[in-house]
Amino acid sequence: MLSRVYDALPLKVERAHGVRISTDKGEFLDTFAGIGVLAFGHTDEKTIEAIKEKIGRFSHTSNYFLDEDAISLSQMLLNMSCGEGEVFFTNSGTEATEAAIKAIRKLRRGKLVSFEGNFHGRTMGALSLTHSPKLRTPFEPLLPDSIFLPLSGRVFEEFARNNEIAGVFVEPVQGNSGVYPLPEELIEAISSMKEKYGFLIVADEIQSGLCRTGDFFAYQHHDLRVDIITVGKAVGGGLPLGAAIFCGVRPFAIGDHGSTFAPNPVSLAAGKSVVERMDTTLLEGVKIKGEHLRLGIEKLAWVKEIRGRGLMLGLSTHDPVRIKEKAFDRGVLLNVTGGSIRLLPALNISIDEIDEILERLDFGG
Ligand SMILES: Cc1ncc(COP(=O)(O)O)c(C=O)c1O
């Protein structure tokens, strides 16, 4: 039998396309796109074509072979972020965090700082920087020299004055905690202390990156110079892929880090077909649709608070699980995390589809 770590929906999926999933219990509108993975929705034609084309030629070769798609996808990621640098591909988000940790350890001495509410993955290194005590404490001891600070610029500044910091992990919009954008004053404090002490900054963009918030990466909404950007989820076009993007730092030499599978050639082709369509037109659409969705949600009586940016929204409500069940009965799939409802729909969702979702989520009262 399967390890019982997931609480799966009581559905058998038959087919899925765009934001619609056909199941043994009828059709549903999907508001979370495989947890923010499917930027262009289910069974996106261009992605399927790219997958078929690549897998028909080869599916795995190992790192003894150079894949042209790795070069082009890494260049696309650099063009969207710091322009120049290098990219290390992984199979998942948590492995991208591991790569960032190893890079920092190689380059600098000192503490690894994370913040209350941050989520960076579940492997032992990443878990050391994932705040949730429920996820973390059963597996302690974890990495030494990793620490969590409250979301306060003043506390961070004091810590930076009194401790040697190697790296600071920010999750610009904390996704798994319920979609909380980091306070601006904390970002400013991190930025000004970096000038003084030179620690490395990692932006975890595994969930918030790749156009999700209306910019290529969520850190770009702020004046923040980052050294490492981690990506996952959408970067593989629905197949497993992650990456650590190194900006102005060159942590790894031959043999320093590696993986049998990463980057998988088919994941690269799928990812390339998605990332090459991530342009300013898509960003504009995300902003417009995000605003439309937000305005519609504001009218729903059961919503107490809305947070987030673009098409990454968190909704507080009295009983999120009950709302999730009511939505299910009306054919809408909602995701509950960190005690909030988290919306991460496909970035190409249409205004009509948003309206259909909003209509079904209007329970009156
Ligand atoms: C911000 C963030 N970091 C890291 C991860 C870990 O990614 P993965 O589940 O691919 O290991 C996630 C996954 O939800 C995430 O949202």
The ligand as an SDF file (V2000), in Angstrom:
LIG
                    3D

 16 16  0  0  0  0  0  0  0  0999 V2000
    8.4160   28.0980   -1.6230 C   0  0  0  0  0  0  0  0  0  0  0  0
    8.6970   26.6390   -1.7910 C   0  0  0  0  0  0  0  0  0  0  0  0
    9.9460   26.1880   -1.6260 N   0  0  0  0  0  0  0  0  0  0  0  0
   10.2520   24.8880   -1.7780 C   0  0  0  0  0  0  0  0  0  0  0  0
    9.2950   23.9510   -2.1090 C   0  0  0  0  0  0  0  0  0  0  0  0
    9.6530   22.5070   -2.2740 C   0  0  0  0  0  0  0  0  0  0  0  0
    9.4670   22.1020   -3.5970 O   0  0  0  0  0  0  0  0  0  0  0  0
    9.2690   20.5630   -3.9570 P   0  0  0  0  0  0  0  0  0  0  0  0
    7.9620   20.1440   -3.3810 O   0  0  0  0  0  0  0  0  0  0  0  0
    9.3050   20.5100   -5.4570 O   0  0  0  0  0  0  0  0  0  0  0  0
   10.4050   19.8280   -3.3480 O   0  0  0  0  0  0  0  0  0  0  0  0
    7.9630   24.3710   -2.2650 C   0  0  0  0  0  0  0  0  0  0  0  0
    6.9020   23.4100   -2.5490 C   0  0  0  0  0  0  0  0  0  0  0  0
    5.7530   23.6290   -2.2660 O   0  0  0  0  0  0  0  0  0  0  0  0
    7.6580   25.7550   -2.1060 C   0  0  0  0  0  0  0  0  0  0  0  0
    6.4170   26.2160   -2.2600 O   0  0  0  0  0  0  0  0  0  0  0  0
  1  2  1  0
  2  3  1  0
  2 15  2  0
  3  4  2  0
  4  5  1  0
  5  6  1  0
  5 12  2  0
  6  7  1  0
  7  8  1  0
  8  9  2  0
  8 10  1  0
  8 11  1  0
 12 13  1  0
 12 15  1  0
 13 14  2  0
 15 16  1  0
M  END
$$$$
